[in-house]
Structure formats: C-alpha cells, structure tokens
C-alpha cells in the first residue's frame, strides 16, 4: 500500500475499505480484540444512512440526479422489487401516483424520473428486474392505468439488455422478502426503508445482497412465460372495468 494512500486514510480524505483495514491491522500485528473493534468501525464507515426528510429538504429531484449518476457509472444493475415497481419501469401516471405522499410540488421529480428511463435503451448496460406478483398487483393507479403499466413491462422485457423476472404468489421460498434493494455491479448496494435508505459499500455486504438476489431469481419466471402471466393480468384488469 502506498504511503500517499495511507496518508489520505490518516487525514480522512479517503475512507478505508475493509480490505485496506485488514491489511493495515495485519501489517502492524494488532491484537485480536483491537482487530474486532476496528473492523466493526470500518464496517460502519462503509455504510451510509440517507433519511427521507433530508431528501425532501434538498429536493427530491436532486435524488434523481444521484440515481442517474449511479446508473451512468454502472454496467450491471439488479433490482429486487417485492412490493411496488421502480421508477425506471413506471408509466407517467404510475410515477405521479407513487409521489402523492411526498411534500410540495413533485413535477420536477416526475420529469427527472421519466428522463432517467432513457438509460434502459443503452445496450452497453444490463438490467435485471425481479418482481414479486404482489409488486405487479399493488394498484396505486386505477385498473385501466395498471393495464397500461403492465403492458409497458411486457414491452421492456423484449429489450435485449433487460431481463424481467416474476416470482408468482404461492411459490415455496424459505426466506421472506424484507425490503426493496438494488445492486450496482459489485461495488454498491442500496436498501429501502419507510424512512430512508441504507447504502452499502463494503464488498462483503454487496456480495451478500447479490447472493440473496440470485436466490430469489431462481424462483422466478422469465421470457415468454412471464409475458403470458402479464397478459393474463391485463385481461383480468380489463374484465373488471
């Protein structure tokens, strides 16, 4: 490890990764109890909490700019959606409805969310969206609008760089879906809660989220089978009109 990197860590200009911390502790032959304490602190330093109240104060459209930057810097993105659709997949009406709880004028945020969708057509990037049946059935817009929304999922599933998987209700899965999360390449993962989001930069956390994603992905349906399910859902919605 270079002296300049160590200097940046010492002066707080760079946050040491867990691998960096392990290497330093090993080099100085730190005792086990100190290793345990410092590693716990390093793990906290590589985890960030972003509360929604702060996002609201800054303006939700700024959050959209941050997400756009993450997407532009990433090559492979995985989205686990157990309850609702993400903005990248959403129609304008669905996007507006999903922001009704947010304070103030959300028109700029809606526009930014829709602008971000252009990244889906960048074939140098790969997207996997894993949805539970609950996410598809959660009706935040009227049935006719939900039918349009589901048709959009079907269209996007035909793009060569997009894979949409659906986990049907009744599938026997040993682990419950706790929250929405996104994994950007091998470098970063975010998990959503009601009051904010947690950003994980520790490689071990990111790897664990990838493992969980792959586990759920093994229970999903894809391709023509998923499109047949979506078509049946549209027909069910239209019959109820």
ABEGO torsion letter per residue (X at the ends): XBAAAAAAAAAGABBBBAAAAAAAAAAAGBBAAAAAAAAAAAAAAABBBBBAAAAAAAEAAAAAAAAAAAAAABABBBBBBAABBBAAABBAAAAAAAAAABBEBAAAAAAAAAAAAAAAABAABBBBBBBBAAAAABBABBAAAAAAAAAAAAAAAABAABBBBBBBBGBBBABBBABBBBBBEAABBBBBBAAEBBBBABAAAAAAAAAAAAAAAAABBBEAAAAAAAAAAAAAAAAAX
